[in-house]
Amino acid sequence: MPTRIARPLRACALIALLAPASSVAGPQQAEIHALVQELDYLIEYAEGLARKYADDTAPVRFNYPALLEQLRMTRMRSAAYLNEVRTVVHPAPPAPVATSLTRRR
């Protein structure tokens, strides 16, 4: 249960750090900030699914670690964008992680 308490605290700390940057920078940064919050939710939900289906014995299983890696990387890069100097131009969104989302036994 400590992680249930720690995650919201981390999220609150992140929101406090990002809120000034997103409110000053404009609507696009505010939208990206909202995406970061949604990614936090998806990461938590995927972690729960990974725990729930950890004992799945199917020959082909969903690769939750790969999904979590992609979500965390996208979240990290998106949050880093919000913290960078505003003069840096990003012509494309963060690149996806190239790991497959299926695992074979």
Biotite code that builds the C-alpha atoms (Angstrom):
import biotite.structure as struc

atoms = struc.array([
    struc.Atom([0.000, 0.000, 0.000], chain_id="A", res_id=1, res_name="MET", atom_name="CA", element="C"),
    struc.Atom([2.852, 2.536, 0.398], chain_id="A", res_id=2, res_name="PRO", atom_name="CA", element="C"),
    struc.Atom([3.038, 2.887, -3.408], chain_id="A", res_id=3, res_name="THR", atom_name="CA", element="C"),
    struc.Atom([-0.642, 3.867, -3.520], chain_id="A", res_id=4, res_name="ARG", atom_name="CA", element="C"),
    struc.Atom([0.206, 6.813, -1.270], chain_id="A", res_id=5, res_name="ILE", atom_name="CA", element="C"),
    struc.Atom([3.571, 7.621, -2.856], chain_id="A", res_id=6, res_name="ALA", atom_name="CA", element="C"),
    struc.Atom([2.246, 7.904, -6.426], chain_id="A", res_id=7, res_name="ARG", atom_name="CA", element="C"),
    struc.Atom([-0.287, 10.634, -5.679], chain_id="A", res_id=8, res_name="PRO", atom_name="CA", element="C"),
    struc.Atom([2.365, 12.516, -3.732], chain_id="A", res_id=9, res_name="LEU", atom_name="CA", element="C"),
    struc.Atom([4.772, 12.277, -6.652], chain_id="A", res_id=10, res_name="ARG", atom_name="CA", element="C"),
    struc.Atom([2.011, 13.353, -9.028], chain_id="A", res_id=11, res_name="ALA", atom_name="CA", element="C"),
    struc.Atom([1.210, 16.353, -6.828], chain_id="A", res_id=12, res_name="CYS", atom_name="CA", element="C"),
    struc.Atom([4.881, 17.314, -6.711], chain_id="A", res_id=13, res_name="ALA", atom_name="CA", element="C"),
    struc.Atom([5.128, 17.027, -10.491], chain_id="A", res_id=14, res_name="LEU", atom_name="CA", element="C"),
    struc.Atom([1.985, 19.093, -10.980], chain_id="A", res_id=15, res_name="ILE", atom_name="CA", element="C"),
    struc.Atom([3.400, 21.756, -8.688], chain_id="A", res_id=16, res_name="ALA", atom_name="CA", element="C"),
    struc.Atom([6.626, 21.819, -10.701], chain_id="A", res_id=17, res_name="LEU", atom_name="CA", element="C"),
    struc.Atom([4.951, 21.859, -14.102], chain_id="A", res_id=18, res_name="LEU", atom_name="CA", element="C"),
    struc.Atom([1.990, 24.125, -13.374], chain_id="A", res_id=19, res_name="ALA", atom_name="CA", element="C"),
    struc.Atom([3.934, 27.411, -13.496], chain_id="A", res_id=20, res_name="PRO", atom_name="CA", element="C"),
    struc.Atom([5.633, 26.448, -16.765], chain_id="A", res_id=21, res_name="ALA", atom_name="CA", element="C"),
    struc.Atom([2.420, 25.352, -18.429], chain_id="A", res_id=22, res_name="SER", atom_name="CA", element="C"),
    struc.Atom([0.404, 28.397, -17.345], chain_id="A", res_id=23, res_name="SER", atom_name="CA", element="C"),
    struc.Atom([3.057, 30.831, -18.552], chain_id="A", res_id=24, res_name="VAL", atom_name="CA", element="C"),
    struc.Atom([3.909, 29.134, -21.830], chain_id="A", res_id=25, res_name="ALA", atom_name="CA", element="C"),
    struc.Atom([0.455, 28.934, -23.363], chain_id="A", res_id=26, res_name="GLY", atom_name="CA", element="C"),
    struc.Atom([-2.314, 26.563, -24.383], chain_id="A", res_id=27, res_name="PRO", atom_name="CA", element="C"),
    struc.Atom([-0.116, 23.991, -26.151], chain_id="A", res_id=28, res_name="GLN", atom_name="CA", element="C"),
    struc.Atom([2.014, 23.463, -23.062], chain_id="A", res_id=29, res_name="GLN", atom_name="CA", element="C"),
    struc.Atom([-1.136, 23.211, -20.939], chain_id="A", res_id=30, res_name="ALA", atom_name="CA", element="C"),
    struc.Atom([-2.430, 20.497, -23.262], chain_id="A", res_id=31, res_name="GLU", atom_name="CA", element="C"),
    struc.Atom([0.894, 18.632, -23.081], chain_id="A", res_id=32, res_name="ILE", atom_name="CA", element="C"),
    struc.Atom([0.735, 18.938, -19.296], chain_id="A", res_id=33, res_name="HIS", atom_name="CA", element="C"),
    struc.Atom([-2.728, 17.331, -19.432], chain_id="A", res_id=34, res_name="ALA", atom_name="CA", element="C"),
    struc.Atom([-1.269, 14.509, -21.560], chain_id="A", res_id=35, res_name="LEU", atom_name="CA", element="C"),
    struc.Atom([1.441, 13.936, -18.948], chain_id="A", res_id=36, res_name="VAL", atom_name="CA", element="C"),
    struc.Atom([-1.286, 13.596, -16.311], chain_id="A", res_id=37, res_name="GLN", atom_name="CA", element="C"),
    struc.Atom([-3.150, 11.096, -18.490], chain_id="A", res_id=38, res_name="GLU", atom_name="CA", element="C"),
    struc.Atom([0.076, 9.142, -18.988], chain_id="A", res_id=39, res_name="LEU", atom_name="CA", element="C"),
    struc.Atom([0.462, 8.989, -15.193], chain_id="A", res_id=40, res_name="ASP", atom_name="CA", element="C"),
    struc.Atom([-3.002, 7.414, -15.022], chain_id="A", res_id=41, res_name="TYR", atom_name="CA", element="C"),
    struc.Atom([-2.231, 4.950, -17.840], chain_id="A", res_id=42, res_name="LEU", atom_name="CA", element="C"),
    struc.Atom([1.025, 3.914, -16.179], chain_id="A", res_id=43, res_name="ILE", atom_name="CA", element="C"),
    struc.Atom([-0.743, 3.240, -12.902], chain_id="A", res_id=44, res_name="GLU", atom_name="CA", element="C"),
    struc.Atom([-3.522, 1.313, -14.670], chain_id="A", res_id=45, res_name="TYR", atom_name="CA", element="C"),
    struc.Atom([-1.026, -0.775, -16.682], chain_id="A", res_id=46, res_name="ALA", atom_name="CA", element="C"),
    struc.Atom([0.918, -1.578, -13.498], chain_id="A", res_id=47, res_name="GLU", atom_name="CA", element="C"),
    struc.Atom([-2.327, -2.882, -11.981], chain_id="A", res_id=48, res_name="GLY", atom_name="CA", element="C"),
    struc.Atom([-3.033, -5.021, -15.034], chain_id="A", res_id=49, res_name="LEU", atom_name="CA", element="C"),
    struc.Atom([0.520, -6.375, -14.950], chain_id="A", res_id=50, res_name="ALA", atom_name="CA", element="C"),
    struc.Atom([0.020, -7.437, -11.327], chain_id="A", res_id=51, res_name="ARG", atom_name="CA", element="C"),
    struc.Atom([-3.423, -8.871, -12.064], chain_id="A", res_id=52, res_name="LYS", atom_name="CA", element="C"),
    struc.Atom([-2.246, -11.000, -14.990], chain_id="A", res_id=53, res_name="TYR", atom_name="CA", element="C"),
    struc.Atom([1.254, -11.819, -13.730], chain_id="A", res_id=54, res_name="ALA", atom_name="CA", element="C"),
    struc.Atom([0.373, -15.520, -13.410], chain_id="A", res_id=55, res_name="ASP", atom_name="CA", element="C"),
    struc.Atom([-1.172, -15.827, -16.880], chain_id="A", res_id=56, res_name="ASP", atom_name="CA", element="C"),
    struc.Atom([-0.083, -19.126, -18.427], chain_id="A", res_id=57, res_name="THR", atom_name="CA", element="C"),
    struc.Atom([-1.246, -18.475, -21.999], chain_id="A", res_id=58, res_name="ALA", atom_name="CA", element="C"),
    struc.Atom([1.316, -19.292, -24.709], chain_id="A", res_id=59, res_name="PRO", atom_name="CA", element="C"),
    struc.Atom([1.094, -15.717, -26.009], chain_id="A", res_id=60, res_name="VAL", atom_name="CA", element="C"),
    struc.Atom([0.835, -13.030, -23.357], chain_id="A", res_id=61, res_name="ARG", atom_name="CA", element="C"),
    struc.Atom([0.713, -9.265, -23.386], chain_id="A", res_id=62, res_name="PHE", atom_name="CA", element="C"),
    struc.Atom([4.123, -7.736, -22.672], chain_id="A", res_id=63, res_name="ASN", atom_name="CA", element="C"),
    struc.Atom([3.255, -5.344, -19.841], chain_id="A", res_id=64, res_name="TYR", atom_name="CA", element="C"),
    struc.Atom([6.899, -4.455, -19.106], chain_id="A", res_id=65, res_name="PRO", atom_name="CA", element="C"),
    struc.Atom([7.322, -3.256, -22.711], chain_id="A", res_id=66, res_name="ALA", atom_name="CA", element="C"),
    struc.Atom([4.102, -1.232, -22.530], chain_id="A", res_id=67, res_name="LEU", atom_name="CA", element="C"),
    struc.Atom([5.178, 0.321, -19.236], chain_id="A", res_id=68, res_name="LEU", atom_name="CA", element="C"),
    struc.Atom([8.584, 1.143, -20.699], chain_id="A", res_id=69, res_name="GLU", atom_name="CA", element="C"),
    struc.Atom([6.944, 2.920, -23.644], chain_id="A", res_id=70, res_name="GLN", atom_name="CA", element="C"),
    struc.Atom([4.496, 4.814, -21.440], chain_id="A", res_id=71, res_name="LEU", atom_name="CA", element="C"),
    struc.Atom([7.207, 5.877, -18.979], chain_id="A", res_id=72, res_name="ARG", atom_name="CA", element="C"),
    struc.Atom([9.561, 6.942, -21.763], chain_id="A", res_id=73, res_name="MET", atom_name="CA", element="C"),
    struc.Atom([6.853, 8.970, -23.497], chain_id="A", res_id=74, res_name="THR", atom_name="CA", element="C"),
    struc.Atom([5.854, 10.537, -20.176], chain_id="A", res_id=75, res_name="ARG", atom_name="CA", element="C"),
    struc.Atom([9.461, 11.356, -19.311], chain_id="A", res_id=76, res_name="MET", atom_name="CA", element="C"),
    struc.Atom([10.159, 12.927, -22.710], chain_id="A", res_id=77, res_name="ARG", atom_name="CA", element="C"),
    struc.Atom([6.902, 14.894, -22.678], chain_id="A", res_id=78, res_name="SER", atom_name="CA", element="C"),
    struc.Atom([7.601, 16.227, -19.185], chain_id="A", res_id=79, res_name="ALA", atom_name="CA", element="C"),
    struc.Atom([11.158, 17.067, -20.251], chain_id="A", res_id=80, res_name="ALA", atom_name="CA", element="C"),
    struc.Atom([9.740, 19.077, -23.151], chain_id="A", res_id=81, res_name="TYR", atom_name="CA", element="C"),
    struc.Atom([7.755, 21.170, -20.690], chain_id="A", res_id=82, res_name="LEU", atom_name="CA", element="C"),
    struc.Atom([10.882, 21.822, -18.634], chain_id="A", res_id=83, res_name="ASN", atom_name="CA", element="C"),
    struc.Atom([13.142, 22.766, -21.564], chain_id="A", res_id=84, res_name="GLU", atom_name="CA", element="C"),
    struc.Atom([13.912, 26.261, -22.702], chain_id="A", res_id=85, res_name="VAL", atom_name="CA", element="C"),
    struc.Atom([11.060, 27.485, -24.894], chain_id="A", res_id=86, res_name="ARG", atom_name="CA", element="C"),
    struc.Atom([13.326, 28.448, -27.809], chain_id="A", res_id=87, res_name="THR", atom_name="CA", element="C"),
    struc.Atom([14.117, 24.804, -28.656], chain_id="A", res_id=88, res_name="VAL", atom_name="CA", element="C"),
    struc.Atom([12.057, 23.615, -31.628], chain_id="A", res_id=89, res_name="VAL", atom_name="CA", element="C"),
    struc.Atom([10.728, 20.030, -31.634], chain_id="A", res_id=90, res_name="HIS", atom_name="CA", element="C"),
    struc.Atom([9.675, 19.049, -35.158], chain_id="A", res_id=91, res_name="PRO", atom_name="CA", element="C"),
    struc.Atom([8.199, 15.699, -34.062], chain_id="A", res_id=92, res_name="ALA", atom_name="CA", element="C"),
    struc.Atom([6.774, 13.990, -30.973], chain_id="A", res_id=93, res_name="PRO", atom_name="CA", element="C"),
    struc.Atom([8.960, 11.630, -28.920], chain_id="A", res_id=94, res_name="PRO", atom_name="CA", element="C"),
    struc.Atom([9.933, 8.459, -30.775], chain_id="A", res_id=95, res_name="ALA", atom_name="CA", element="C"),
    struc.Atom([8.268, 5.247, -29.568], chain_id="A", res_id=96, res_name="PRO", atom_name="CA", element="C"),
    struc.Atom([10.205, 2.460, -27.923], chain_id="A", res_id=97, res_name="VAL", atom_name="CA", element="C"),
    struc.Atom([10.662, -0.360, -30.448], chain_id="A", res_id=98, res_name="ALA", atom_name="CA", element="C"),
    struc.Atom([9.813, -3.269, -28.117], chain_id="A", res_id=99, res_name="THR", atom_name="CA", element="C"),
    struc.Atom([7.020, -5.634, -29.153], chain_id="A", res_id=100, res_name="SER", atom_name="CA", element="C"),
    struc.Atom([3.868, -5.702, -27.033], chain_id="A", res_id=101, res_name="LEU", atom_name="CA", element="C"),
    struc.Atom([3.531, -9.495, -27.252], chain_id="A", res_id=102, res_name="THR", atom_name="CA", element="C"),
    struc.Atom([5.561, -12.164, -25.530], chain_id="A", res_id=103, res_name="ARG", atom_name="CA", element="C"),
    struc.Atom([5.751, -15.850, -26.466], chain_id="A", res_id=104, res_name="ARG", atom_name="CA", element="C"),
    struc.Atom([6.492, -18.653, -24.044], chain_id="A", res_id=105, res_name="ARG", atom_name="CA", element="C"),
])
